[in-house]
Amino acid sequence: MKVEEKYSLLPLSLMYYLALLHAGVGVEGLSYDYTASVECLEKPHRPQYGGGMILNPELNDGLKGWSVFGDAKIEERVLRGNNFIVAHSRSLRNDSFSQKLYMYKDKLYTFSAWIQVSNGSAPVAAVFRTNGGVKYAAAVIPEAGCWSMLKGGLIVEESGAAQLYFESNDTSVEIWADSISLQPFTKDEWNTHQHQSAEKIRKTKVKLRVVDGGGNPVAGAEIAFRLAKRSFPFGAVISEEILHNTAFQKWFTDRFSVATFGNEMKWYSNENSPGVENYTVSDAMLQFCKQNGISVRGHNILWDEPNFQPGWVKTLSPADLRSAVDRRINSVVGRYKGQVIAWDVVNENLHFSFFEDKLSADASGDAFQKTRRIDSTAELFMNDFNTIEESGDAKSSPATYLRKLGEIQAFLGTGAGPLGIGLEGHFGSAPNLPYVRSAIDTLAAKNMPIWVTEVDVKDMPDQAKHFEEILAEVHAHPGVKGIVTWGTWDPKGCYRMCLTDANFKNLATGDVLDKFLGMTKVGMTDVNGVFEASLFHGDYEVTVTHPTLMKSSIINTFKVAPSSPHASNQTTVLLVEVST
């Protein structure tokens, strides 16, 4: 506690306590259902929202509302007392069943269904034909003999008639569906979901009461909170430039608690020539972060993209490549173990397969295993793009992501240790927020930490607006445990998005960031001497002043922690000297 005592006058006490913030308070309209399942079940769950605007969602009324799409044949079947719809005799990928709808451009739609195929396993997608074109809502990889949940979402550019159907490239399978739901939300309802979730999981209400030495309330006291350290990990990419630019250092350390090195910890930076290693820059950047209390994500050990290998690696024989990979893992992980909070082990191994093609199908699992043997504490991440950015990218759908992650887990066996889900978040168009949310719902059902690791928006109209929408969406999701932006400032130019100019004056995107971070909160006590604020979890500095009663301000530090239904209120009393 730091209190100025320059005047021997009447004491004024400041008392604050943490109030519990309960789920569901202040919610308007229909609540969002964050639940998803990644299990294959004997029977499907009931449809979310009772099916929403889908007619006959559980097929309890025959085929009412449903019709043939393409050249398939459709029928209703019953198994174990459960009714469902089947598309069989398929010859084209979109031969299935469909339902006609009317959709509005100012609504956000969340979609779900339970899917099964007749034999084996095959990807199945839910698709909407709209006035604005074909929209993929989501995809799943169901199996025969059990039901898998497909969850997704979409927005449409034009209001009008639409048609829901399903597709699978494997025309040998029948597509079965049940518990189908399409629920529209208004933008206000969607934003309410975000606000409610963020208030519940990221903030706690703090009430301060200011009284004088006689215990009387003091109105008009000015209260200023400054967030000194955020509990939720929020970071950004940095480059070597930060080592030589004090203005950049201040701008960065004032805002972020996590850093990812853009290139300086990658293989082509550390070993540009075979056997000649150079960690000078990454060592210096790590030391800078340590000195400023910044955690570091290790990015990355290997990169499955062929074009981003060190030049000399591309022509190695399989045996020589395996030796080089082992040396790389031992070198970088051995050097930085215990100094990074996470490793992106094999970057972008959903879209690319350099090491799998050259070594074996288990190349990723082998890299994870060798990393884990060296570093037993850091979270080991898969990290890829388009899992939340593009609903139509089958290579990186949530189902495909989880299948690859499952293969790695199986390879690791009981020695997996902490694993994580990395979602890059490079948005090349306006975000499909219902799909973003539903994709994270599905991934979160795996009960692993999810980080959005490289979020940015390409240069386009409303770039800052879209950046704000994405930050609000992912930060409010209960499954997201950390966020890193892929734009700060770089003299060579940012990848897609900068936050500040060369003089470290915020661009529009930087203003969005600062508003989102909510580093300061200012207010005034009411007639009862009370000021209430909803504050992000973290370490705070609070300053109290009064225009007439105090000749000096008081400053105190305190911590805002998540509330617990069983926790008692936290109380702190602060005494200061005031004038009469």
Summary of the structure (lengths in Angstrom):
residues: 580
radius of gyration: 27.1
end to end distance: 23.9
largest distance: 91.6
contacts: 1994
relative contact order: 0.17
helix: 25%
strand: 35%
